[in-house]
Amino acid sequence: MDKTKIQPLILIILLINALTMGMLAHDMYTENKTGYSLTFIGLCIFFILFLAYGLIRNRRVKQSIR
């Protein structure tokens, strides 16, 4: 089975989503809503991990093609 690269636009969207979740976590923390803050921090970390996985996967697929 051929491995396909993850589209760069999807990786950019993951970065934007991670930044948005981080900003929302900060806003909720300043309003003393720790439950929402922790939820958005978790989502931010989740999106950052997906972004890192996508970058690593694309690099490995690119190296295996050569």
Distance bins in CASP14 RR format, pairs under 12 A and 6 or more apart:
PFRMAT RR
TARGET T0000
AUTHOR 0000-0000-0000
RMODE 2
METHOD distances of the structure
MODEL  1
2 61 0 0 0 0 1 0 0 0 0 0 0
2 64 0 0 0 0 1 0 0 0 0 0 0
2 65 0 0 0 0 1 0 0 0 0 0 0
3 54 0 0 0 0 0 1 0 0 0 0 0
3 57 1 0 0 1 0 0 0 0 0 0 0
3 58 0 0 0 0 1 0 0 0 0 0 0
3 59 0 0 0 0 0 1 0 0 0 0 0
3 60 1 0 0 1 0 0 0 0 0 0 0
3 61 1 0 1 0 0 0 0 0 0 0 0
3 62 0 0 0 0 0 1 0 0 0 0 0
3 63 0 0 0 0 0 1 0 0 0 0 0
3 64 1 0 0 1 0 0 0 0 0 0 0
3 65 0 0 0 0 1 0 0 0 0 0 0
4 10 0 0 0 0 0 1 0 0 0 0 0
4 54 0 0 0 0 0 1 0 0 0 0 0
4 57 0 0 0 0 1 0 0 0 0 0 0
4 58 0 0 0 0 1 0 0 0 0 0 0
4 60 0 0 0 0 0 1 0 0 0 0 0
4 61 1 0 0 1 0 0 0 0 0 0 0
4 62 0 0 0 0 0 1 0 0 0 0 0
4 64 0 0 0 0 0 1 0 0 0 0 0
4 65 0 0 0 0 0 1 0 0 0 0 0
5 11 0 0 0 0 1 0 0 0 0 0 0
5 54 0 0 0 0 1 0 0 0 0 0 0
5 55 0 0 0 0 0 1 0 0 0 0 0
5 56 0 0 0 0 0 1 0 0 0 0 0
5 57 1 0 0 1 0 0 0 0 0 0 0
5 58 1 0 1 0 0 0 0 0 0 0 0
5 59 0 0 0 0 1 0 0 0 0 0 0
5 60 0 0 0 0 1 0 0 0 0 0 0
5 61 1 0 1 0 0 0 0 0 0 0 0
5 62 1 0 0 1 0 0 0 0 0 0 0
5 63 0 0 0 0 0 1 0 0 0 0 0
5 64 0 0 0 0 0 1 0 0 0 0 0
5 65 0 0 0 0 1 0 0 0 0 0 0
6 12 0 0 0 0 0 1 0 0 0 0 0
6 13 0 0 0 0 0 1 0 0 0 0 0
6 14 0 0 0 0 1 0 0 0 0 0 0
6 50 0 0 0 0 1 0 0 0 0 0 0
6 51 0 0 0 0 1 0 0 0 0 0 0
6 52 0 0 0 0 0 1 0 0 0 0 0
6 53 0 0 0 0 1 0 0 0 0 0 0
6 54 1 0 1 0 0 0 0 0 0 0 0
6 55 0 0 0 0 1 0 0 0 0 0 0
6 56 0 0 0 0 0 1 0 0 0 0 0
6 57 1 0 0 1 0 0 0 0 0 0 0
6 58 1 0 1 0 0 0 0 0 0 0 0
6 59 0 0 0 0 0 1 0 0 0 0 0
6 60 0 0 0 0 0 1 0 0 0 0 0
6 61 0 0 0 0 1 0 0 0 0 0 0
6 62 0 0 0 0 0 1 0 0 0 0 0
7 13 0 0 0 0 1 0 0 0 0 0 0
7 14 0 0 0 0 0 1 0 0 0 0 0
7 54 0 0 0 0 1 0 0 0 0 0 0
7 57 0 0 0 0 0 1 0 0 0 0 0
7 58 0 0 0 0 1 0 0 0 0 0 0
8 14 0 0 0 0 0 1 0 0 0 0 0
8 15 0 0 0 0 0 1 0 0 0 0 0
8 51 0 0 0 0 0 1 0 0 0 0 0
8 54 0 0 0 0 1 0 0 0 0 0 0
8 55 0 0 0 0 1 0 0 0 0 0 0
8 58 0 0 0 0 1 0 0 0 0 0 0
9 15 0 0 0 0 0 1 0 0 0 0 0
9 16 0 0 0 0 0 1 0 0 0 0 0
10 16 0 0 0 0 0 1 0 0 0 0 0
10 17 0 0 0 0 0 1 0 0 0 0 0
10 47 0 0 0 0 0 1 0 0 0 0 0
10 50 0 0 0 0 1 0 0 0 0 0 0
10 51 0 0 0 0 1 0 0 0 0 0 0
10 53 0 0 0 0 0 1 0 0 0 0 0
10 54 0 0 0 0 1 0 0 0 0 0 0
10 55 0 0 0 0 0 1 0 0 0 0 0
10 57 0 0 0 0 0 1 0 0 0 0 0
10 58 0 0 0 0 0 1 0 0 0 0 0
11 17 0 0 0 0 0 1 0 0 0 0 0
11 18 0 0 0 0 0 1 0 0 0 0 0
11 47 0 0 0 0 0 1 0 0 0 0 0
11 48 0 0 0 0 0 1 0 0 0 0 0
11 50 0 0 0 0 1 0 0 0 0 0 0
11 51 1 0 1 0 0 0 0 0 0 0 0
11 52 0 0 0 0 1 0 0 0 0 0 0
11 53 0 0 0 0 1 0 0 0 0 0 0
11 54 1 0 0 1 0 0 0 0 0 0 0
11 55 1 0 0 1 0 0 0 0 0 0 0
11 56 0 0 0 0 0 1 0 0 0 0 0
11 57 0 0 0 0 0 1 0 0 0 0 0
11 58 1 0 0 1 0 0 0 0 0 0 0
11 59 0 0 0 0 0 1 0 0 0 0 0
12 18 0 0 0 0 0 1 0 0 0 0 0
12 19 0 0 0 0 0 1 0 0 0 0 0
12 47 0 0 0 0 0 1 0 0 0 0 0
12 51 0 0 0 0 1 0 0 0 0 0 0
12 54 0 0 0 0 0 1 0 0 0 0 0
12 55 0 0 0 0 0 1 0 0 0 0 0
13 19 0 0 0 0 0 1 0 0 0 0 0
13 20 0 0 0 0 0 1 0 0 0 0 0
13 47 0 0 0 0 1 0 0 0 0 0 0
13 50 0 0 0 0 0 1 0 0 0 0 0
13 51 0 0 0 0 1 0 0 0 0 0 0
13 54 0 0 0 0 0 1 0 0 0 0 0
14 20 0 0 0 0 0 1 0 0 0 0 0
14 21 0 0 0 0 0 1 0 0 0 0 0
14 43 0 0 0 0 0 1 0 0 0 0 0
14 44 0 0 0 0 0 1 0 0 0 0 0
14 46 0 0 0 0 1 0 0 0 0 0 0
14 47 1 0 1 0 0 0 0 0 0 0 0
14 48 0 0 0 0 1 0 0 0 0 0 0
14 49 0 0 0 0 1 0 0 0 0 0 0
14 50 1 0 1 0 0 0 0 0 0 0 0
14 51 1 0 1 0 0 0 0 0 0 0 0
14 52 0 0 0 0 1 0 0 0 0 0 0
14 53 0 0 0 0 1 0 0 0 0 0 0
14 54 0 0 0 0 1 0 0 0 0 0 0
14 55 0 0 0 0 1 0 0 0 0 0 0
15 21 0 0 0 0 0 1 0 0 0 0 0
15 22 0 0 0 0 0 1 0 0 0 0 0
15 44 0 0 0 0 0 1 0 0 0 0 0
15 47 1 0 0 1 0 0 0 0 0 0 0
15 48 0 0 0 0 1 0 0 0 0 0 0
15 50 0 0 0 0 1 0 0 0 0 0 0
15 51 1 0 1 0 0 0 0 0 0 0 0
15 52 0 0 0 0 0 1 0 0 0 0 0
15 54 0 0 0 0 0 1 0 0 0 0 0
15 55 0 0 0 0 0 1 0 0 0 0 0
16 22 0 0 0 0 0 1 0 0 0 0 0
16 23 0 0 0 0 0 1 0 0 0 0 0
16 44 0 0 0 0 0 1 0 0 0 0 0
16 47 0 0 0 0 1 0 0 0 0 0 0
16 48 0 0 0 0 0 1 0 0 0 0 0
16 51 0 0 0 0 0 1 0 0 0 0 0
17 23 0 0 0 0 0 1 0 0 0 0 0
17 24 0 0 0 0 0 1 0 0 0 0 0
17 40 0 0 0 0 0 1 0 0 0 0 0
17 43 1 0 0 1 0 0 0 0 0 0 0
17 44 0 0 0 0 1 0 0 0 0 0 0
17 45 0 0 0 0 0 1 0 0 0 0 0
17 46 0 0 0 0 1 0 0 0 0 0 0
17 47 1 0 1 0 0 0 0 0 0 0 0
17 48 0 0 0 0 1 0 0 0 0 0 0
17 50 0 0 0 0 1 0 0 0 0 0 0
17 51 0 0 0 0 1 0 0 0 0 0 0
18 24 0 0 0 0 0 1 0 0 0 0 0
18 25 0 0 0 0 0 1 0 0 0 0 0
18 40 0 0 0 0 0 1 0 0 0 0 0
18 41 0 0 0 0 0 1 0 0 0 0 0
18 42 0 0 0 0 0 1 0 0 0 0 0
18 43 0 0 0 0 1 0 0 0 0 0 0
18 44 1 0 1 0 0 0 0 0 0 0 0
18 45 0 0 0 0 1 0 0 0 0 0 0
18 46 0 0 0 0 1 0 0 0 0 0 0
18 47 1 1 0 0 0 0 0 0 0 0 0
18 48 1 0 1 0 0 0 0 0 0 0 0
18 49 0 0 0 0 1 0 0 0 0 0 0
18 50 0 0 0 0 1 0 0 0 0 0 0
18 51 1 0 0 1 0 0 0 0 0 0 0
18 52 0 0 0 0 0 1 0 0 0 0 0
19 25 0 0 0 0 0 1 0 0 0 0 0
19 26 0 0 0 0 0 1 0 0 0 0 0
19 40 0 0 0 0 0 1 0 0 0 0 0
19 43 0 0 0 0 0 1 0 0 0 0 0
19 44 0 0 0 0 1 0 0 0 0 0 0
19 47 0 0 0 0 1 0 0 0 0 0 0
19 48 0 0 0 0 1 0 0 0 0 0 0
19 51 0 0 0 0 0 1 0 0 0 0 0
20 26 0 0 0 0 0 1 0 0 0 0 0
20 27 0 0 0 0 0 1 0 0 0 0 0
20 40 0 0 0 0 1 0 0 0 0 0 0
20 43 0 0 0 0 1 0 0 0 0 0 0
20 44 0 0 0 0 1 0 0 0 0 0 0
20 47 0 0 0 0 1 0 0 0 0 0 0
21 27 0 0 0 0 0 1 0 0 0 0 0
21 28 0 0 0 0 0 1 0 0 0 0 0
21 36 0 0 0 0 0 1 0 0 0 0 0
21 37 0 0 0 0 0 1 0 0 0 0 0
21 38 0 0 0 0 0 1 0 0 0 0 0
21 39 0 0 0 0 1 0 0 0 0 0 0
21 40 1 0 1 0 0 0 0 0 0 0 0
21 41 1 0 0 1 0 0 0 0 0 0 0
21 42 1 0 0 1 0 0 0 0 0 0 0
21 43 1 0 1 0 0 0 0 0 0 0 0
21 44 1 1 0 0 0 0 0 0 0 0 0
21 45 0 0 0 0 1 0 0 0 0 0 0
21 46 0 0 0 0 1 0 0 0 0 0 0
21 47 1 0 0 1 0 0 0 0 0 0 0
21 48 0 0 0 0 1 0 0 0 0 0 0
21 50 0 0 0 0 0 1 0 0 0 0 0
21 51 0 0 0 0 0 1 0 0 0 0 0
22 28 0 0 0 0 1 0 0 0 0 0 0
22 29 0 0 0 0 1 0 0 0 0 0 0
22 36 0 0 0 0 0 1 0 0 0 0 0
22 37 0 0 0 0 1 0 0 0 0 0 0
22 38 0 0 0 0 0 1 0 0 0 0 0
22 39 0 0 0 0 0 1 0 0 0 0 0
22 40 1 0 1 0 0 0 0 0 0 0 0
22 41 1 0 0 1 0 0 0 0 0 0 0
22 42 0 0 0 0 1 0 0 0 0 0 0
22 43 0 0 0 0 1 0 0 0 0 0 0
22 44 1 0 1 0 0 0 0 0 0 0 0
22 45 0 0 0 0 1 0 0 0 0 0 0
22 46 0 0 0 0 0 1 0 0 0 0 0
22 47 0 0 0 0 1 0 0 0 0 0 0
22 48 0 0 0 0 1 0 0 0 0 0 0
23 29 0 0 0 0 0 1 0 0 0 0 0
23 30 0 0 0 0 0 1 0 0 0 0 0
23 37 0 0 0 0 0 1 0 0 0 0 0
23 40 0 0 0 0 1 0 0 0 0 0 0
23 41 0 0 0 0 0 1 0 0 0 0 0
23 43 0 0 0 0 0 1 0 0 0 0 0
23 44 0 0 0 0 1 0 0 0 0 0 0
24 30 0 0 0 0 0 1 0 0 0 0 0
24 31 0 0 0 0 0 1 0 0 0 0 0
24 33 0 0 0 0 0 1 0 0 0 0 0
24 35 0 0 0 0 0 1 0 0 0 0 0
24 36 1 0 0 1 0 0 0 0 0 0 0
24 37 0 0 0 0 1 0 0 0 0 0 0
24 38 0 0 0 0 0 1 0 0 0 0 0
24 39 0 0 0 0 1 0 0 0 0 0 0
24 40 1 0 1 0 0 0 0 0 0 0 0
24 41 0 0 0 0 1 0 0 0 0 0 0
24 42 0 0 0 0 0 1 0 0 0 0 0
24 43 0 0 0 0 1 0 0 0 0 0 0
24 44 0 0 0 0 1 0 0 0 0 0 0
24 47 0 0 0 0 0 1 0 0 0 0 0
25 31 0 0 0 0 0 1 0 0 0 0 0
25 33 0 0 0 0 1 0 0 0 0 0 0
25 34 0 0 0 0 0 1 0 0 0 0 0
25 35 0 0 0 0 1 0 0 0 0 0 0
25 36 1 0 0 1 0 0 0 0 0 0 0
25 37 1 0 1 0 0 0 0 0 0 0 0
25 38 1 0 0 1 0 0 0 0 0 0 0
25 39 0 0 0 0 1 0 0 0 0 0 0
25 40 1 1 0 0 0 0 0 0 0 0 0
25 41 1 0 1 0 0 0 0 0 0 0 0
25 42 0 0 0 0 1 0 0 0 0 0 0
25 43 0 0 0 0 1 0 0 0 0 0 0
25 44 1 0 0 1 0 0 0 0 0 0 0
25 45 0 0 0 0 1 0 0 0 0 0 0
25 47 0 0 0 0 0 1 0 0 0 0 0
26 33 0 0 0 0 0 1 0 0 0 0 0
26 36 0 0 0 0 0 1 0 0 0 0 0
26 37 1 0 0 1 0 0 0 0 0 0 0
26 40 0 0 0 0 1 0 0 0 0 0 0
26 41 0 0 0 0 1 0 0 0 0 0 0
26 44 0 0 0 0 1 0 0 0 0 0 0
27 33 0 0 0 0 1 0 0 0 0 0 0
27 36 0 0 0 0 1 0 0 0 0 0 0
27 37 0 0 0 0 1 0 0 0 0 0 0
27 40 0 0 0 0 1 0 0 0 0 0 0
27 41 0 0 0 0 0 1 0 0 0 0 0
28 34 1 0 0 1 0 0 0 0 0 0 0
28 35 1 0 0 1 0 0 0 0 0 0 0
28 36 1 0 1 0 0 0 0 0 0 0 0
28 37 1 0 1 0 0 0 0 0 0 0 0
28 38 0 0 0 0 1 0 0 0 0 0 0
28 39 0 0 0 0 1 0 0 0 0 0 0
28 40 1 0 0 1 0 0 0 0 0 0 0
28 41 0 0 0 0 1 0 0 0 0 0 0
28 43 0 0 0 0 0 1 0 0 0 0 0
28 44 0 0 0 0 0 1 0 0 0 0 0
29 35 0 0 0 0 1 0 0 0 0 0 0
29 36 0 0 0 0 1 0 0 0 0 0 0
29 37 1 0 1 0 0 0 0 0 0 0 0
29 38 0 0 0 0 1 0 0 0 0 0 0
29 39 0 0 0 0 0 1 0 0 0 0 0
29 40 0 0 0 0 1 0 0 0 0 0 0
29 41 0 0 0 0 1 0 0 0 0 0 0
30 36 0 0 0 0 0 1 0 0 0 0 0
30 37 0 0 0 0 1 0 0 0 0 0 0
31 37 0 0 0 0 1 0 0 0 0 0 0
31 40 0 0 0 0 0 1 0 0 0 0 0
33 39 0 0 0 0 1 0 0 0 0 0 0
33 40 0 0 0 0 1 0 0 0 0 0 0
34 40 0 0 0 0 0 1 0 0 0 0 0
34 41 0 0 0 0 1 0 0 0 0 0 0
35 41 0 0 0 0 1 0 0 0 0 0 0
35 42 0 0 0 0 0 1 0 0 0 0 0
36 42 0 0 0 0 0 1 0 0 0 0 0
36 43 0 0 0 0 0 1 0 0 0 0 0
37 43 0 0 0 0 0 1 0 0 0 0 0
37 44 0 0 0 0 0 1 0 0 0 0 0
38 44 0 0 0 0 0 1 0 0 0 0 0
38 45 0 0 0 0 0 1 0 0 0 0 0
39 45 0 0 0 0 0 1 0 0 0 0 0
39 46 0 0 0 0 0 1 0 0 0 0 0
40 46 0 0 0 0 0 1 0 0 0 0 0
40 47 0 0 0 0 0 1 0 0 0 0 0
41 47 0 0 0 0 0 1 0 0 0 0 0
41 48 0 0 0 0 0 1 0 0 0 0 0
42 48 0 0 0 0 1 0 0 0 0 0 0
42 49 0 0 0 0 1 0 0 0 0 0 0
43 49 0 0 0 0 0 1 0 0 0 0 0
43 50 0 0 0 0 0 1 0 0 0 0 0
44 50 0 0 0 0 0 1 0 0 0 0 0
44 51 0 0 0 0 0 1 0 0 0 0 0
45 51 0 0 0 0 0 1 0 0 0 0 0
45 52 0 0 0 0 0 1 0 0 0 0 0
46 52 0 0 0 0 0 1 0 0 0 0 0
46 53 0 0 0 0 0 1 0 0 0 0 0
47 53 0 0 0 0 0 1 0 0 0 0 0
47 54 0 0 0 0 0 1 0 0 0 0 0
48 54 0 0 0 0 0 1 0 0 0 0 0
48 55 0 0 0 0 0 1 0 0 0 0 0
49 55 0 0 0 0 0 1 0 0 0 0 0
49 56 0 0 0 0 0 1 0 0 0 0 0
50 56 0 0 0 0 0 1 0 0 0 0 0
50 57 0 0 0 0 0 1 0 0 0 0 0
51 57 0 0 0 0 0 1 0 0 0 0 0
51 58 0 0 0 0 0 1 0 0 0 0 0
52 58 0 0 0 0 0 1 0 0 0 0 0
52 59 0 0 0 0 0 1 0 0 0 0 0
53 59 0 0 0 0 0 1 0 0 0 0 0
53 60 0 0 0 0 0 1 0 0 0 0 0
54 60 0 0 0 0 1 0 0 0 0 0 0
54 61 0 0 0 0 1 0 0 0 0 0 0
54 62 0 0 0 0 0 1 0 0 0 0 0
55 61 0 0 0 0 0 1 0 0 0 0 0
55 62 0 0 0 0 0 1 0 0 0 0 0
56 62 0 0 0 0 0 1 0 0 0 0 0
56 63 0 0 0 0 0 1 0 0 0 0 0
57 63 0 0 0 0 0 1 0 0 0 0 0
57 64 0 0 0 0 0 1 0 0 0 0 0
58 64 0 0 0 0 0 1 0 0 0 0 0
58 65 0 0 0 0 0 1 0 0 0 0 0
59 65 0 0 0 0 0 1 0 0 0 0 0
59 66 0 0 0 0 0 1 0 0 0 0 0
60 66 0 0 0 0 0 1 0 0 0 0 0
END
